[in-house]
């Protein structure tokens, strides 16, 4: 079996579904892992508990903790969107999201040694396609890429609910009508053409980077998974060199067929949808013009999708009629009454950097506040300053282990300091996990 696997994909391209399939297939084969990577992974687990606790401790001293939101998808040190640092290919970058009810949220970057990404059996990223090809470190990784009709990608993005919003809903809203909220938020995003333009430009930037090197990847279309799941799963199994029976494939698809895959992000999947071509009932000619402005017919042709064809407006759905009327009247449709929901559900990570204004901060040591919408600017600065030494301790430990692989030095110099404030039960859980792996 080819154990080293890398999966690339823009957000909302079936990326999570593809990784889910690969993980299910991998369950049929043992993983080869070096002793050093095994020890390194244990350090990552301990570091994850340590930093999560340090983040919590800072906010505990500064805010009402009933307002603090940090989704479990970010608990793991390498949990969250990640990529290789374009300015230093020996580093990877992991993005965390922190939200505070009635104040706002911010994205926070942590810089780590590159091999931290190998903690995951399937190394994966949304960003910088070319960097994974240019870096010889990944030469022997089997590479797959999720793709989807760009119109479907953007349509999915406007209906999406991110992890912080998921956390807020779970904590604060008892009678949450998911379908209604998704639709109202989508109506806002589709009628705010500046926001929509930013989403399209982000995708264009990704495709401009991906298309020149797309032949280096085994491309898996989201539409193929949805319409021909068994055949596509067999194709993926062949790519990563896993032998499976028809019964295995059927069982895998039963577990992943139109379900929410992440453990903590409870609203990653839009129930009742995942429908090929649904965008034709949601977007309007205003949106198609934006795609045309950025020459998306070129991308559609290269990726194997039909060209942009103007809609017959007399056949618009009721949803499209609302969007069309609002745009024609120069109005943004906004009926979201919960300001927290509105702010948290804003697309912060899959929108062009120049779209809309967020407060931005420079990198400090091994971390950086990337984009912030917090009203309390000082809180953001204080958090960044407070966690610097903690993140540096973790980084120094991981980097020195990579250099010397000496567990005793690591224990005396870093590890013992790191576990001082951890409960013995937390450390025991990590030890038990790794005993199971052994």
C-alpha positions as CSV (number, residue, x, y, z in Angstrom):
1,X,0.0,0.0,0.0
2,X,1.1,3.5,-0.7
3,X,1.1,5.0,2.8
4,X,2.0,8.6,2.0
5,X,-1.0,10.3,0.7
6,X,-1.6,14.0,0.0
7,X,-5.1,15.4,-0.9
8,X,-5.7,18.9,-2.3
9,X,-8.9,20.7,-2.9
10,X,-10.5,24.1,-2.7
11,X,-13.2,24.5,0.0
12,X,-16.6,23.1,-0.9
13,X,-15.2,20.8,-3.7
14,X,-16.0,17.5,-2.0
15,X,-12.7,17.8,-0.2
16,X,-13.9,16.4,3.2
17,X,-15.9,13.7,1.5
18,X,-12.8,12.6,-0.5
19,X,-10.6,12.5,2.6
20,X,-13.4,10.6,4.4
21,X,-13.3,7.9,1.6
22,X,-9.6,7.6,1.8
23,X,-9.6,7.2,5.6
24,X,-12.2,4.5,5.3
25,X,-10.1,2.7,2.6
26,X,-7.0,3.1,4.7
27,X,-8.7,1.1,7.5
28,X,-8.2,-2.0,5.4
29,X,-4.4,-1.7,5.6
30,X,-1.9,-1.1,8.4
31,X,0.0,2.1,8.5
32,X,3.7,2.2,8.2
33,X,5.1,4.8,10.5
34,X,8.7,5.4,11.7
35,X,9.5,5.3,15.4
36,X,10.6,9.0,15.3
37,X,7.3,10.1,13.7
38,X,5.4,8.0,16.2
39,X,7.2,9.8,19.1
40,X,6.7,13.2,17.3
41,X,3.0,12.5,17.0
42,X,2.8,11.9,20.8
43,X,4.4,15.3,21.3
44,X,1.8,16.9,19.0
45,X,-1.0,15.3,21.1
46,X,0.5,16.6,24.4
47,X,1.1,20.1,22.8
48,X,-2.5,20.1,21.6
49,X,-3.8,19.7,25.2
50,X,-1.3,22.3,26.5
51,X,-2.1,25.1,24.0
52,X,-5.9,24.5,24.2
53,X,-5.6,24.9,27.9
54,X,-3.4,28.1,27.6
55,X,-5.9,29.7,25.2
56,X,-8.7,28.9,27.6
57,X,-6.7,30.2,30.5
58,X,-6.1,33.6,28.8
59,X,-9.7,34.2,28.0
60,X,-10.9,32.9,31.4
61,X,-9.0,35.9,32.9
62,X,-10.4,38.4,30.4
63,X,-14.0,37.6,29.4
64,X,-17.1,35.8,30.5
65,X,-16.3,32.3,29.4
66,X,-19.9,31.5,28.5
67,X,-19.2,33.7,25.5
68,X,-16.0,31.8,24.4
69,X,-16.2,29.7,21.3
70,X,-13.5,27.3,20.1
71,X,-14.7,24.3,18.1
72,X,-13.3,20.9,18.8
73,X,-12.0,20.6,15.2
74,X,-9.2,23.0,16.2
75,X,-8.3,21.1,19.4
76,X,-5.5,19.2,17.8
77,X,-2.3,21.2,17.2
78,X,-2.6,20.5,13.4
79,X,-6.4,20.8,13.4
80,X,-7.8,23.4,11.0
81,X,-7.0,24.6,7.5
82,X,-3.3,24.1,6.8
83,X,-0.6,24.7,4.2
84,X,3.1,25.0,3.6
85,X,4.5,28.5,4.3
86,X,5.3,30.0,0.8
87,X,8.1,32.0,2.4
88,X,9.7,29.1,4.2
89,X,8.9,25.7,2.9
90,X,10.3,24.0,6.0
91,X,7.3,25.4,7.9
92,X,3.6,24.6,7.8
93,X,0.9,27.0,8.8
94,X,-2.3,25.9,10.7
95,X,-5.3,28.3,11.0
96,X,-7.4,28.4,14.2
97,X,-10.7,30.2,14.7
98,X,-11.7,31.8,18.0
99,X,-15.1,33.5,18.5
100,X,-16.5,35.6,21.3
101,X,-20.2,36.1,21.6
102,X,-21.3,39.8,21.1
103,X,-17.7,40.8,20.2
104,X,-16.7,39.0,17.0
105,X,-14.1,36.5,16.0
106,X,-10.6,36.2,14.6
107,X,-8.4,33.8,12.7
108,X,-5.1,32.8,14.3
109,X,-2.1,31.2,12.5
110,X,0.4,28.8,14.2
111,X,3.7,28.0,12.4
112,X,5.1,24.5,12.9
113,X,7.8,22.2,11.5
114,X,6.6,20.9,8.2
115,X,6.5,17.2,9.3
116,X,3.8,18.1,11.8
117,X,1.4,17.6,8.9
118,X,2.4,14.0,8.7
119,X,0.5,13.5,12.0
120,X,-2.5,12.9,9.7
121,X,-2.5,9.7,7.7
122,X,-3.8,11.8,4.8
123,X,-1.9,15.1,4.6
124,X,-4.4,17.6,3.2
125,X,-4.7,21.3,2.2
126,X,-6.9,23.9,0.5
127,X,-4.1,26.2,-0.4
128,X,-1.1,26.9,-2.7
129,X,-1.4,23.9,-5.1
130,X,1.9,24.5,-6.8
131,X,3.9,24.5,-3.5
132,X,3.1,20.8,-3.0
133,X,4.6,20.0,-6.4
134,X,7.6,22.2,-6.1
135,X,8.6,20.7,-2.7
136,X,10.6,17.5,-3.2
137,X,9.6,16.5,0.3
138,X,6.3,15.4,-1.2
139,X,7.7,13.7,-4.3
140,X,6.8,10.2,-3.1
141,X,3.3,11.1,-1.8
142,X,0.4,9.8,-3.9
143,X,-1.5,13.0,-4.7
144,X,-5.2,13.3,-5.2
145,X,-7.3,16.5,-5.8
146,X,-11.0,17.1,-5.3
147,X,-12.7,19.2,-8.0
148,X,-16.2,20.4,-8.6
149,X,-18.0,22.6,-11.1
150,X,-17.0,26.2,-10.0
151,X,-20.6,27.4,-9.9
152,X,-21.4,24.5,-7.6
153,X,-18.5,25.4,-5.4
154,X,-19.6,29.0,-4.9
155,X,-23.2,27.9,-4.5
156,X,-22.2,25.6,-1.7
157,X,-20.1,28.3,-0.1
158,X,-23.0,30.8,0.2
159,X,-25.1,28.1,2.0
160,X,-22.2,26.9,4.2
161,X,-22.0,27.1,8.0
162,X,-18.4,27.3,9.4
163,X,-17.1,25.7,12.6
164,X,-17.4,28.8,14.8
165,X,-21.0,29.3,13.7
166,X,-21.6,25.6,14.5
167,X,-20.2,26.1,18.0
168,X,-22.5,29.2,18.5
169,X,-25.6,27.4,17.3
170,X,-24.9,24.4,19.6
171,X,-24.3,26.5,22.6
172,X,-26.9,29.3,22.3
173,X,-29.8,28.4,20.0
174,X,-32.3,25.8,21.2
175,X,-34.8,25.8,18.3
176,X,-32.5,26.3,15.4
177,X,-34.1,26.0,11.9
178,X,-31.0,25.0,9.9
179,X,-32.7,25.1,6.5
180,X,-34.2,28.6,7.1
181,X,-30.9,30.0,8.4
182,X,-28.9,28.6,5.5
183,X,-31.4,30.1,3.0
184,X,-31.5,33.5,4.6
185,X,-27.7,33.7,4.8
186,X,-27.4,32.5,1.2
187,X,-29.9,35.3,0.1
188,X,-27.6,37.8,1.8
189,X,-24.4,36.5,0.2
190,X,-26.0,36.2,-3.2
191,X,-27.4,39.8,-3.1
192,X,-24.2,41.3,-1.8
193,X,-22.3,41.2,-5.1
194,X,-19.1,42.6,-3.5
195,X,-19.0,39.6,-1.2
196,X,-19.9,37.2,-4.1
197,X,-17.2,38.7,-6.2
198,X,-14.7,38.1,-3.4
199,X,-15.7,34.4,-3.3
200,X,-15.2,34.0,-7.0
201,X,-11.8,35.8,-7.0
202,X,-10.6,33.4,-4.2
203,X,-11.6,30.4,-6.4
204,X,-10.0,32.0,-9.5
205,X,-6.7,32.5,-7.6
206,X,-6.8,28.8,-6.5
207,X,-7.5,27.6,-10.1
208,X,-4.8,29.8,-11.6
209,X,-2.3,28.1,-9.3
210,X,-3.8,24.6,-9.7
211,X,-4.5,24.2,-13.4
212,X,-0.8,24.5,-14.6
213,X,0.1,21.5,-12.4
214,X,-3.2,19.6,-12.3
215,X,-1.7,16.7,-14.3
216,X,0.4,15.9,-11.2
217,X,-2.7,14.9,-9.3
218,X,-5.3,12.1,-9.6
219,X,-8.4,14.2,-9.9
220,X,-11.6,13.1,-8.3
221,X,-14.8,15.0,-9.3
222,X,-17.4,15.6,-6.6
223,X,-20.1,14.9,-9.1
224,X,-18.6,11.5,-9.9
225,X,-18.7,10.5,-6.2
226,X,-22.3,11.6,-5.9
227,X,-23.6,10.0,-9.1
228,X,-21.3,6.9,-9.3
229,X,-20.1,6.4,-5.7
230,X,-19.2,2.7,-5.9
231,X,-17.3,3.1,-9.1
232,X,-15.5,6.2,-7.9
233,X,-14.5,4.6,-4.5
234,X,-13.0,1.7,-6.4
235,X,-11.1,4.2,-8.5
236,X,-9.7,5.9,-5.4
237,X,-8.8,2.5,-3.9
238,X,-6.8,1.7,-7.0
239,X,-5.0,5.0,-6.9
240,X,-3.9,4.5,-3.3
241,X,-3.3,0.7,-3.8
242,X,-5.9,-0.7,-1.4
243,X,-7.7,-4.0,-2.3
244,X,-11.4,-3.9,-1.4
245,X,-14.4,-6.0,-2.3
246,X,-17.7,-4.8,-3.6
247,X,-19.1,-5.4,-0.1
248,X,-16.3,-3.2,1.4
249,X,-17.2,-0.4,-1.1
250,X,-20.9,-0.6,-0.3
251,X,-20.2,-0.4,3.4
252,X,-17.9,2.6,3.0
253,X,-20.6,4.5,1.0
254,X,-23.3,3.7,3.5
255,X,-21.2,5.4,6.1
256,X,-20.5,8.5,4.1
257,X,-23.5,8.9,1.8
258,X,-24.8,12.5,2.4
259,X,-23.8,12.7,6.1
260,X,-21.9,15.2,8.3
261,X,-18.4,13.8,8.4
262,X,-16.5,16.1,10.9
263,X,-16.8,15.0,14.6
264,X,-17.2,18.5,16.1
265,X,-18.4,20.7,13.3
266,X,-22.0,19.6,13.3
267,X,-23.2,21.7,10.3
268,X,-20.5,21.0,7.7
269,X,-23.0,19.1,5.6
270,X,-26.3,20.6,4.3
271,X,-28.9,18.1,5.0
272,X,-31.1,17.1,2.1
273,X,-28.8,18.5,-0.5
274,X,-25.5,17.6,-2.1
275,X,-27.3,17.7,-5.4
276,X,-25.5,17.9,-8.7
277,X,-26.5,21.1,-10.6
278,X,-28.4,22.7,-7.7
279,X,-26.7,26.0,-8.5
280,X,-28.9,26.3,-11.5
281,X,-31.8,26.9,-9.2
282,X,-30.0,29.4,-7.0
283,X,-27.6,31.6,-8.9
284,X,-28.9,34.3,-11.3
285,X,-27.6,35.9,-14.5
286,X,-25.9,38.6,-12.3
287,X,-23.7,35.9,-10.8
288,X,-23.0,34.3,-14.2
289,X,-21.8,37.7,-15.4
290,X,-19.3,37.8,-12.5
291,X,-18.0,34.3,-13.5
292,X,-17.7,35.5,-17.1
293,X,-15.9,38.7,-16.0
294,X,-13.1,36.4,-14.6
295,X,-13.1,34.2,-17.7
296,X,-14.5,31.1,-15.9
297,X,-15.4,29.5,-19.3
298,X,-11.7,28.8,-19.6
299,X,-11.6,26.9,-16.3
300,X,-14.9,25.1,-17.0
301,X,-13.5,23.8,-20.3
302,X,-10.2,22.7,-18.8
303,X,-11.9,20.9,-15.9
304,X,-14.5,19.2,-18.2
305,X,-17.7,21.1,-17.4
306,X,-20.2,22.8,-19.6
307,X,-19.7,26.4,-20.6
308,X,-21.6,29.3,-18.9
309,X,-25.1,29.6,-20.5
310,X,-27.4,32.5,-19.7
311,X,-30.5,31.5,-17.7
312,X,-34.0,32.0,-19.0
313,X,-35.2,34.4,-16.4
314,X,-38.9,33.5,-17.0
315,X,-38.0,30.1,-15.5
316,X,-36.4,31.4,-12.3
317,X,-37.3,29.5,-9.1
318,X,-39.0,31.5,-6.3
319,X,-35.6,31.7,-4.6
320,X,-33.9,33.1,-7.8
321,X,-36.8,35.6,-8.1
322,X,-36.0,37.0,-4.7
323,X,-32.3,37.3,-5.5
324,X,-32.9,38.8,-8.9
325,X,-35.4,41.4,-7.6
326,X,-33.2,42.4,-4.7
327,X,-30.1,42.9,-7.0
328,X,-32.1,44.8,-9.6
329,X,-33.4,47.1,-6.9
330,X,-29.9,47.7,-5.6
331,X,-30.7,46.1,-2.2
332,X,-28.9,43.5,-0.2
333,X,-31.3,41.0,1.2
334,X,-30.6,40.9,4.9
335,X,-33.2,39.4,7.3
336,X,-30.7,37.9,9.8
337,X,-31.8,39.2,13.2
338,X,-29.0,37.5,15.3
339,X,-25.9,39.6,14.9
340,X,-23.6,36.9,16.2
341,X,-24.9,34.4,13.6
342,X,-24.4,37.0,10.9
343,X,-20.8,37.8,11.9
344,X,-19.6,34.3,12.6
345,X,-21.1,32.9,9.3
346,X,-19.2,35.4,7.2
347,X,-16.8,33.7,4.8
348,X,-13.4,34.6,6.2
349,X,-11.2,31.9,4.8
350,X,-12.5,31.3,1.2
351,X,-12.8,34.9,0.2
352,X,-10.2,37.1,-1.6
353,X,-7.8,38.8,0.8
354,X,-8.7,42.2,-0.5
355,X,-12.4,41.7,0.0
356,X,-13.9,43.7,2.9
357,X,-11.9,45.1,5.8
358,X,-10.6,43.1,8.7
359,X,-8.0,44.1,11.2
360,X,-4.7,42.4,10.4
361,X,-1.6,41.9,12.4
362,X,2.0,41.0,11.5
363,X,3.6,37.7,12.4
364,X,5.3,37.4,15.7
365,X,7.7,34.5,16.3
366,X,5.6,31.4,15.5
367,X,2.1,32.8,15.4
368,X,0.0,35.6,13.8
369,X,-3.5,37.0,14.2
370,X,-4.5,36.9,10.6
371,X,-8.0,38.5,10.4
372,X,-10.0,40.0,13.3
373,X,-13.5,41.4,13.5
374,X,-13.3,41.8,17.3
375,X,-14.6,45.1,18.6
376,X,-12.1,44.8,21.5
377,X,-8.9,45.3,19.5
378,X,-6.8,45.3,22.7
379,X,-8.0,41.8,23.6
380,X,-6.7,40.5,20.3
381,X,-3.3,42.1,20.9
382,X,-3.2,40.8,24.5
383,X,-4.0,37.3,23.4
384,X,-1.4,37.3,20.8
385,X,1.2,38.5,23.2
386,X,0.1,36.1,26.0
387,X,0.5,33.0,23.9
388,X,3.8,33.8,22.2
389,X,6.0,32.0,24.7
390,X,3.7,29.0,24.9
391,X,3.7,28.5,21.1
392,X,7.4,29.1,21.0
393,X,7.9,26.4,23.7
394,X,6.0,23.9,21.6
395,X,7.9,24.9,18.4
396,X,11.3,24.7,20.0
397,X,10.4,21.2,21.4
398,X,9.2,19.9,18.0
399,X,12.1,21.4,16.1
400,X,14.8,20.1,18.5
401,X,13.3,16.6,18.4
402,X,13.4,16.7,14.6
403,X,17.1,17.7,14.8
404,X,18.3,15.3,17.5
405,X,15.6,12.7,18.1
406,X,16.7,12.6,21.7
407,X,13.7,12.0,24.0
408,X,15.6,12.6,27.2
409,X,16.8,16.0,26.2
410,X,13.2,16.9,25.0
411,X,11.8,15.7,28.3
412,X,14.2,17.7,30.5
413,X,14.3,20.8,28.4
414,X,10.7,21.2,27.2
415,X,8.3,18.4,28.0
416,X,8.5,18.6,31.8
417,X,7.7,22.4,31.5
418,X,4.8,21.8,29.2
419,X,3.0,19.2,31.3
420,X,3.4,21.1,34.6
421,X,-0.2,22.4,34.5
422,X,-1.8,19.4,32.8
423,X,-4.0,17.0,34.6
424,X,-2.5,13.5,35.0
425,X,-5.7,12.1,33.5
426,X,-5.1,14.1,30.3
427,X,-1.6,12.8,29.9
428,X,-2.9,9.3,30.7
429,X,-5.4,9.5,27.8
430,X,-2.6,10.3,25.4
431,X,-0.5,7.4,26.7
432,X,-3.5,5.0,26.4
433,X,-4.1,6.2,22.8
434,X,-0.6,5.5,21.8
435,X,-0.6,2.1,23.6
436,X,-3.5,1.2,21.4
437,X,-1.7,2.3,18.3
438,X,1.3,0.2,19.3
